[in-house]
């Protein structure tokens, strides 16, 4: 597994755990780092900290552009993959948009429902098309 792929998977797991526990993602990240098993790399920390820092804006965007789904109604896996993907899409300039979308789809294929890949791809694709206006 490529290093960034593994980092994204760990970041998703940390965001998902934080969401399920109703805890701040940075607190859960600190728990993972303290345990050290599995190890948490720099890119994982960067993703979790970035997603946590921009969480209010990310959730606002997801709520605004997800047709027919509130954040609370989304499966937890989808919600947190979307949070991670939105962060990476809008704030990580060194990652190509196509990679962000592909990685998000792969995560939901592995961890969520059969309908999730299409939903996640569609919502992130919409945000990608709006990216120039969203970053103003």
HUKA-V611025 format. One record per pair of residues at least 24 apart in sequence whose ideal C-beta (glycine too) atoms are under 10 Angstrom apart, sorted by the first residue. I is the first residue (numbers start at 1). GAP is how many residues later the second one is. Records with the same first field share a line. If there is no record, write none. Layout:
I->GAP + GAP
//
This chain:
2->101
3->38 + 39 + 40 + 41
4->37 + 39 + 40 + 43 + 84 + 91 + 95 + 99
5->94 + 98 + 101 + 102
6->32 + 33 + 35 + 37 + 38
7->33 + 34 + 35 + 36 + 37 + 38 + 39 + 40 + 41
8->35 + 36 + 39 + 73 + 76 + 77 + 80 + 87 + 91 + 92 + 95 + 96 + 98 + 99
9->29 + 35 + 75 + 94 + 97 + 98 + 101 + 102
10->28 + 29 + 30 + 31 + 33 + 34 + 35 + 37 + 38
11->29 + 30 + 32 + 33 + 34 + 35 + 36 + 37 + 38 + 39 + 40 + 69 + 70 + 72 + 73 + 76 + 77 + 96
12->32 + 35 + 36 + 39 + 65 + 68 + 69 + 71 + 72 + 73 + 91 + 92 + 95 + 96 + 98 + 99
13->25 + 31 + 35 + 67 + 94 + 98
14->26 + 30 + 31 + 33 + 34 + 37 + 38 + 66 + 70
15->32 + 33 + 36 + 37 + 40 + 61 + 64 + 65 + 66 + 68 + 69 + 72
16->60 + 61 + 63 + 64 + 65 + 67 + 68 + 91 + 95
17->59 + 63
18->30 + 33 + 34 + 37 + 62
19->52 + 57 + 58 + 60 + 61 + 64
20->56 + 60
24->28 + 31
25->24 + 26 + 27 + 28 + 30 + 55 + 58
26->25 + 26 + 27
27->25
28->24
43->49 + 52
46->41 + 42 + 45 + 46
47->36 + 37 + 40 + 41 + 44 + 45 + 48
48->36 + 39
49->38
50->34 + 37 + 38 + 40 + 41 + 42
51->29 + 32 + 33 + 34 + 35 + 36 + 37 + 40
52->31 + 35
53->34 + 38
54->29 + 32 + 33 + 36 + 37
55->28 + 31 + 32
57->29 + 30 + 33 + 34 + 77
58->24 + 25 + 26 + 27 + 28 + 29 + 31 + 32 + 33 + 69
59->24 + 27
61->25 + 28 + 29 + 62 + 65 + 66 + 69 + 73
62->24 + 61 + 62 + 65
64->62 + 63 + 66 + 70
65->57 + 58 + 59 + 61 + 62 + 65 + 69
66->53 + 56 + 57 + 60 + 61
67->52 + 55 + 56 + 59
68->51
69->50 + 54
74->38 + 42 + 45 + 46 + 49
75->33 + 36 + 37 + 38 + 40 + 41 + 44
76->35 + 36
77->30 + 31 + 33 + 34 + 35 + 36 + 39 + 43
78->26 + 29 + 30 + 33 + 34 + 35 + 37 + 38 + 39 + 41 + 42 + 45
79->33 + 41
80->27 + 28 + 31 + 32
81->24 + 25 + 26 + 27 + 29 + 30 + 31 + 35 + 36 + 39 + 43
82->26 + 34 + 37 + 38 + 41 + 42 + 45
85->35 + 36 + 38 + 39 + 42 + 43
86->37 + 38 + 41 + 42 + 48
88->36
89->35 + 36 + 38 + 39 + 42 + 45
90->37 + 38 + 40 + 41 + 44 + 45
91->44
97->27 + 28 + 30 + 31 + 32 + 34
98->30
100->24 + 27 + 28
101->24 + 26 + 27
//
